[in-house]
Amino acid sequence: MSSTETEGRQALTAGLVCYFLWGLLPLFFHLLARLGVGAFEIMAHRTLWAVIWAAVLVLIAGQRQAVGAALRNPRMMGVLVLSTLAIFANWTIYVWAVNDHRVLEASLGYYINPLMNMAVGAALFRERIGWAGLAAIALAAVGVGVQTLALGHLPLISLALAVSFCTYGVIRKQVKVEAQTGLFIECLYLAPLGLLYAVWLESHGQGHFFAGPQEMILLLLTGPITVVPLALFAWAARRLPLTTIGFLQFIAPTLQFLSGLFLGETFTPLRGVSFAFIWAGVAVFAWAAWRKTRAVRAAAAA
């Protein structure tokens, strides 16, 4: 086996592990919720321990100079403040949704996200959308409409997750910084707030870090479960075709959807119809991406 094939297999494995970890996050956060840990306490520890793991990744990747250059660049630091706000909103909404038994609604948001990225790419960056892309977006819009009927209100959690993560992607697109460096600075912004809130909770007898070994271990694990999947994604995304990434990215919301069912969330026939439209949009999106890559390969061979 050639070195290129070996690297391709390793990248595929990294991508699969990344999306499986993201897909199983609801079960992890649900376990913390069962121990009485609230969403904001989870977020406090997530930001606190993530900065340590992000720093380790910066050292492993040899990006200390890149971090120093970013810290000396006011414009870059300003843009990263905005990306920090976007990712913090996304993480907080997601953890709260899991704690509030709305995993199915959260999974819908991550199904919508790639289709929203496509629409935003056309609107802001003049990226071309073919008929298949328009069909996928239309099917997703119908799915959101049906979900609104099923819930009796707009699926605000789904939309908020999709919008916040899409916004994060758009902002990070504007700043030329390595993934590990950017993540470390974002965590650096959030860690002091996380530390202050965690200390406040413990000083008022409301914290869970010292409640027992199980709580302590799980809260410590919020660091690696935040940073490791992002690092695996960054490594795999540089080495895998976009089509492969396009297919892999739907593993996470599918596992989240199954987690919601496993946790006993209500799944009515009308909600089933809404997801059917979303899945149809996803299928069209994936098919179009596959065709595009196939055409590019054929042109290159010719």
N, C-alpha and C positions, 0 to 999 in steps of 0.2 A: 504494500500500500504506500502511495506517494505521500510526501509531507503535506501537500495541498489537500489530499483526501482526508488525511488524519486530522488536520486542522478543521476541515469542514465538518467532520463527525463530532469533534470536540465542541465546535460552535453550536451545532444542532443540539447536542446534549445540554450545553449551558442554557440555550434558549428554552428548551423543554423544562429544565429544572426551575428556571426563573418564573415561567408562567404557571407551573404547578404550585410553586410557593405562593405566588400572588393569589391563585385560585383557592388555596386552602386557608388563607388568612382569616376568613369569617369564623372558622372553627377555633382558631387560636384566640381571637378577640372574644368569642362567645365564652370560652373557658375562663378568661379573666373576668368577664361580666358575671359569671356564676359565682365567682369568689367575692363579688361585691365591688370590684374595681370599676369606677365610672369612666366614661369616655374621656373626660378631660385629664384624669389622672393617668390614663393609658397614654394620652398624647404627651403629657409632661415627661414621662419616662421614655417614651419613644424618641423624643427630640434630644433628651439628655444623653442616652446611651448611644444613639445613632451617630453623634458627633465623634465619639471615640472610635467607632468602627470606620467612619468615613476618613478619619485621620490616618488610621492604619492602612487603608486602601491608597491614600495619597502617597504614603511612604513606600508601599510596595510598588506602585506605578512610577515612582521616581518623579513626582510632580510637585516637590516642595518649591522649586523655583517658580512654577506656574502659579502656585498659591500666592507666593510673595508678589509676583507681578500683578495678579488680580487685586490684591489688597491695596496696591499702590495706584490702582486705576479707578478714580471716583465714578466715572461713567459706568464701568463694568459693575462696580459694587452697587450702584443705584439700580441697574437693571436686575441684578440678582436679589435685591430687596423685593422687587415686584414678583419675581419667580418664587421667592420664598413664601410670600403671602398666598400665591396661587396654590402651591403644593401643600402648604399648611391647611388651607381651606379644604382641599381635596382629602387629605388624610383625616382631618377632624370630622368632616361630614360622613366619611366612610365608617370610621370607628363608631360614631354615634348611631349610624344606621344599623350596624350589626348589633349594638347593645339594645336598640329599640326594636329588634326582631323585624328588620326590613331588608334582609339580605337579598331577597328576590328583586326588590326595587333597585337596590344598589347594583346588582348584576346587569340589570337593564341599562344602567348608565354606561357601563363599560362595553356593552354591545353597541351602543349608540356612538361612543367616542370616535372610533375610526371613521365612521360615516360623517360625523361632524367635522373631523379633521379635513376630510376631503372637501366639504363645502366651504370651510374657512380658507383652505388653500386656494380655492378658486376665487373667493371674494377678495382676499388680501394679497395673495402672491400671484394672481392671474394664472394659476395652474389649470390646465384644461381638464374638464370633466366630460367624458363621453356619455352616450345614451345609457350605458350600463350603470355608470356612477349616478346619473340622475334617477334612474329606476331604483337603485339601492337606497338613495336618500328619501325618495318618495315613499317607499315601503316602510322605512324606519319612521317617517312622519305619521303614517297611518297607524303603525304600531303604538306610537306614543299617544295618538288620539284614542285608540281602543283602550289603552292602559288607563287613560283619564276616565273613561266611562266605567272601567272595572273598579277603580279606586274611589270614584266620586269626586276626584280633584286631580289637578295636574300632578304627574309623578315628579314632584319637585326634587326629591333626592336624586333620582336618575338624571334629571337635567342638570342639577347642580354639580354632580360628579363629572358628567361629560363636559360641561362648560369649564369647570375649574381645571381639569386635566388638559383640555384643549388649549386653554389660556396659558397654562404652564409651558406646553410645547411651543406655542407661538413666541412667548417671551424668550425661552431658551434658544430659539432659532435666531434671535437678534444679537446674541452675545457669543463671541468666539472664545469658548472656554471648554476644556476637557470635562467629560462627564463627572469624573471623580473630584476634580477641583471645584466644579460648580456645586456638586452635592455637599462637599465639605463646608463651603462658605454658607450655603443655605442652612445647614445644620448648626453652624457657628452662630448664625443670627438667632436661631430658635432655642438653642441650648440654655442660655441664661434665663429665659422666661420659664422653660421647663423646670430648671433647677429651683427657681424661686417658688413656683407653684407646688412642687413636690415637697420642699422644705416646709412651706406653709401648711400643707395638709398634715404632715407628720407632727408638726408642732402643735396642731389643734386636735390631734388624736383621730384624724379622719383618713390618714394615709394607710396603705396596705403593704408598703415595701418591707416593713419589719413585722408584719402580721404572722408570718410563717415562712418556712423554706420554699413551699410551693409558690406562694405569691412573689417572693423575692426572685426566684429563678425565672418565672414567667415574665416579670417586669424587666429583668436584665436581658431577656431574649428579645424584647421589643427593638433593641438596637440592631442585632444582626438580621432579624427578619425584615427590617426596613432597608438596610444598606446592601446586604448580599444579593437579593434579587436584582436591584438596580445595577450593581456591578456586573453581574452575569449578563444582564440585558445589554449593557454598554459594550461588553466584550463580544457578545454574539452578533449584535446588530452590525458591527464593522465587518463581519466575516460571512454573513449569510445574505442571500439574495432578498430583496424587498418582498418578493412574493412569499418566500418561506416565512419571513417575519409576519406578513399579512395573515397567513394561516395560523401561525402559532399564537398570535395575540388574542384569538377567540377561545383559547384553552382556559384562560383565567376566568372570564365571565361565565363560561359553561360550568366550571367547577364551583363557582360561587352560587350559580343557580341550583346546582345539585345539593350544595351545602344548605341552602335555604329550605329546600324540600326535606332534607334529612333532619333539620332543626324544627320541622313541623309547621312551617309558615303556610298560611292559607293560599291555595292555588285554585282559583275558580276557573270554570270553562272560559269566561270572558278574558281573564288574564292569559289563559292558554292561547287564545286567538291573538292577543296583542304580541305575545312572544313569537307566535308563528310568523307574523308580519316582519318582526325584527330579524328572525332567523332567515327569512326569505331575502331580506335586504343584505344580510351578511353573506349568504350564498352567492348572490349576484356580484357583490363586491369581490369576493374571493375568486369567482370564476373570471371576472374581468381582469384581475391582477394576474392570474395564471395565463390568460390569453396574451396579455401585454408582454409578459416575460418570454413567452414562447415565440412571439413575433420578433422580439429583439434578438433572441438567439438565432432564429432563422436568418435574419438580416445579417448578423455577424458571420454566420457560416457561409452565406452567399458572397 
